Amino acid sequence: MFANIGDMTWCLNLGHMSARAIGTKQENKKAKELYKKRCDGGTKAGCKFYKILDEQGIK
């Protein structure tokens, strides 16, 4: 995946795709990991979506 090679612009998009099952099965855990990576990279949107999944109890 693009996120694995450090392209942070893809983390948010892949997170959305995983959370919404767009082109893949729904994987909220994977989405949360991608949002966290993007949040750690300094993007407020990544932090926002990470927090939403965290509040939903996604581990």
Backbone as ProteinMPNN parsed JSONL, in Angstrom:
{"seq_chain_A": "MFANIGDMTWCLNLGHMSARAIGTKQENKKAKELYKKRCDGGTKAGCKFYKILDEQGIK", "coords_chain_A": {"N_chain_A": [[0.841, -1.189, 0.0], [0.336, 2.33, -0.512], [0.611, 3.862, 1.806], [2.41, 2.458, 3.281], [4.869, 3.053, 2.224], [5.402, 5.524, 3.064], [4.022, 7.687, 1.995], [2.222, 10.084, 3.031], [-0.048, 11.408, 2.162], [-1.794, 9.56, 1.229], [-2.719, 8.143, 3.406], [-4.999, 9.187, 4.743], [-6.954, 8.945, 2.739], [-6.917, 6.146, 2.281], [-7.702, 5.334, 4.787], [-10.349, 6.308, 4.858], [-11.409, 4.73, 2.8], [-11.13, 2.155, 3.898], [-12.73, 2.371, 6.2], [-15.215, 2.812, 5.098], [-15.668, 0.738, 3.391], [-14.948, 0.893, 0.647], [-14.085, -0.367, -2.273], [-12.87, -2.378, -0.915], [-13.066, -4.683, 1.875], [-14.85, -3.709, 4.84], [-12.849, -2.367, 7.299], [-12.444, -1.254, 10.172], [-10.478, -1.204, 12.139], [-8.082, -1.133, 10.689], [-8.521, 1.264, 9.344], [-8.461, 3.025, 11.501], [-5.779, 2.773, 12.273], [-4.541, 3.905, 10.025], [-5.589, 6.517, 10.094], [-4.439, 7.329, 12.495], [-1.74, 7.31, 11.836], [-1.716, 9.358, 9.981], [-2.585, 11.46, 11.589], [-0.453, 11.595, 13.389], [1.315, 12.566, 11.579], [0.623, 15.162, 11.442], [-1.853, 16.098, 10.502], [-4.971, 17.542, 10.918], [-7.435, 16.459, 10.144], [-6.929, 13.709, 10.075], [-6.566, 13.267, 12.803], [-9.12, 13.919, 13.709], [-10.812, 11.928, 12.543], [-9.601, 9.661, 13.6], [-10.162, 10.025, 16.314], [-12.966, 9.799, 16.277], [-13.343, 7.066, 15.594], [-12.036, 5.962, 17.777], [-13.689, 6.779, 19.881], [-15.855, 5.227, 19.26], [-15.07, 2.849, 20.15], [-13.348, 1.269, 18.692], [-10.654, -0.861, 18.491]], "CA_chain_A": [[0.0, 0.0, 0.0], [1.074, 3.571, -0.573], [0.909, 4.34, 3.157], [3.56, 1.733, 3.796], [6.11, 3.63, 1.724], [5.571, 6.84, 3.651], [3.273, 8.739, 1.323], [1.199, 10.417, 4.017], [-1.272, 11.897, 1.535], [-2.685, 8.428, 0.989], [-3.22, 7.56, 4.655], [-6.363, 9.633, 4.998], [-7.818, 8.332, 1.722], [-7.025, 4.71, 2.552], [-8.512, 5.22, 5.996], [-11.754, 6.461, 4.455], [-11.801, 3.556, 2.023], [-11.259, 1.022, 4.81], [-13.859, 2.597, 7.098], [-16.476, 2.814, 4.347], [-15.697, -0.45, 2.526], [-14.895, 1.321, -0.754], [-13.078, -1.148, -2.98], [-12.279, -3.333, 0.019], [-13.991, -4.964, 2.962], [-14.782, -2.722, 5.912], [-11.852, -2.68, 8.307], [-12.316, -0.074, 11.021], [-9.188, -1.251, 12.84], [-7.081, -0.66, 9.726], [-8.808, 2.68, 9.134], [-7.982, 3.747, 12.679], [-4.322, 2.802, 12.178], [-4.174, 4.87, 8.991], [-5.893, 7.848, 10.613], [-3.439, 7.628, 13.518], [-0.506, 7.621, 11.129], [-1.891, 10.686, 9.391], [-2.643, 12.385, 12.721], [0.926, 11.737, 13.833], [1.986, 13.355, 10.55], [0.264, 16.564, 11.618], [-3.082, 16.486, 9.825], [-6.113, 17.606, 11.832], [-8.488, 15.542, 9.697], [-6.551, 12.383, 10.547], [-6.856, 13.236, 14.247], [-10.577, 13.941, 13.868], [-11.377, 10.616, 12.236], [-9.058, 8.737, 14.597], [-10.924, 10.236, 17.545], [-14.315, 9.25, 16.069], [-13.268, 5.607, 15.721], [-11.655, 5.668, 19.155], [-14.893, 6.945, 20.695], [-16.745, 4.114, 18.937], [-14.521, 1.662, 20.781], [-12.542, 0.482, 17.762], [-9.325, -1.109, 19.079]], "C_chain_A": [[0.877, 1.24, 0.0], [1.482, 4.06, 0.816], [2.145, 3.655, 3.728], [4.884, 2.307, 3.308], [6.264, 5.078, 2.162], [4.838, 7.958, 2.97], [2.057, 9.089, 2.168], [-0.097, 10.919, 3.393], [-2.266, 10.772, 1.305], [-3.296, 7.871, 2.264], [-4.67, 7.931, 4.918], [-7.331, 8.978, 4.017], [-7.995, 6.834, 1.966], [-7.828, 4.452, 3.82], [-9.99, 5.323, 5.679], [-12.24, 5.222, 3.702], [-12.007, 2.341, 2.92], [-12.479, 1.162, 5.714], [-15.191, 2.456, 6.38], [-16.618, 1.638, 3.38], [-15.775, -0.059, 1.048], [-13.758, 0.575, -1.431], [-12.388, -2.191, -2.118], [-13.335, -3.685, 1.057], [-13.826, -3.902, 4.045], [-13.826, -3.196, 6.99], [-11.613, -1.442, 9.164], [-10.993, -0.049, 11.778], [-8.085, -0.706, 11.935], [-7.275, 0.832, 9.465], [-8.263, 3.504, 10.292], [-6.462, 3.853, 12.658], [-3.86, 3.851, 11.16], [-4.46, 6.297, 9.435], [-4.86, 8.271, 11.655], [-2.118, 8.031, 12.872], [-0.578, 9.03, 10.546], [-1.944, 11.754, 10.478], [-1.233, 12.656, 13.235], [1.757, 12.559, 12.845], [1.574, 14.818, 10.565], [-1.011, 17.021, 10.937], [-4.265, 16.418, 10.775], [-7.22, 16.643, 11.439], [-8.187, 14.113, 10.146], [-6.857, 12.222, 12.02], [-8.359, 13.164, 14.499], [-11.174, 12.554, 13.644], [-10.854, 9.532, 13.173], [-9.879, 8.821, 15.879], [-12.334, 9.638, 17.427], [-14.293, 7.733, 16.232], [-12.894, 5.19, 17.128], [-12.867, 5.76, 20.083], [-15.92, 5.854, 20.443], [-16.233, 2.802, 19.531], [-13.718, 0.766, 19.855], [-11.135, 0.362, 18.35], [-8.265, -1.184, 18.021]], "O_chain_A": [[2.02, 1.206, 0.456], [2.571, 4.609, 0.987], [2.841, 4.224, 4.569], [5.921, 2.067, 3.926], [7.154, 5.782, 1.686], [5.027, 9.113, 3.349], [0.998, 8.474, 2.04], [-1.146, 10.863, 4.035], [-3.467, 11.021, 1.198], [-4.313, 7.181, 2.196], [-5.477, 7.074, 5.276], [-8.4, 8.511, 4.41], [-9.108, 6.317, 1.866], [-8.552, 3.461, 3.91], [-10.794, 4.528, 6.166], [-13.344, 4.731, 3.94], [-12.955, 1.58, 2.726], [-13.182, 0.184, 5.965], [-16.181, 2.031, 6.975], [-17.594, 1.563, 2.633], [-16.573, -0.615, 0.293], [-12.588, 0.865, -1.179], [-11.423, -2.818, -2.553], [-14.388, -3.049, 1.11], [-12.774, -3.271, 4.146], [-13.975, -4.292, 7.529], [-10.687, -0.673, 8.908], [-10.447, 1.026, 12.03], [-7.253, 0.09, 12.372], [-6.301, 1.579, 9.375], [-7.671, 4.563, 10.082], [-5.91, 4.903, 12.987], [-2.907, 4.59, 11.407], [-3.657, 7.195, 9.18], [-4.453, 9.432, 11.695], [-1.464, 8.977, 13.309], [0.386, 9.792, 10.613], [-1.399, 12.843, 10.299], [-0.864, 13.804, 13.486], [2.763, 13.166, 13.214], [2.102, 15.624, 9.799], [-1.234, 18.224, 10.804], [-4.538, 15.373, 11.367], [-7.876, 16.068, 12.307], [-9.094, 13.387, 10.554], [-7.346, 11.177, 12.449], [-8.816, 12.443, 15.386], [-11.951, 12.067, 14.466], [-11.577, 8.593, 13.505], [-10.246, 7.798, 16.457], [-12.834, 9.039, 18.379], [-15.135, 7.175, 16.935], [-13.379, 4.174, 17.624], [-13.046, 4.919, 20.963], [-16.761, 5.579, 21.298], [-16.892, 1.767, 19.425], [-13.436, -0.382, 20.198], [-10.502, 1.369, 18.669], [-7.092, -1.387, 18.334]]}, "name": "protein", "num_of_chains": 1, "seq": "MFANIGDMTWCLNLGHMSARAIGTKQENKKAKELYKKRCDGGTKAGCKFYKILDEQGIK"}
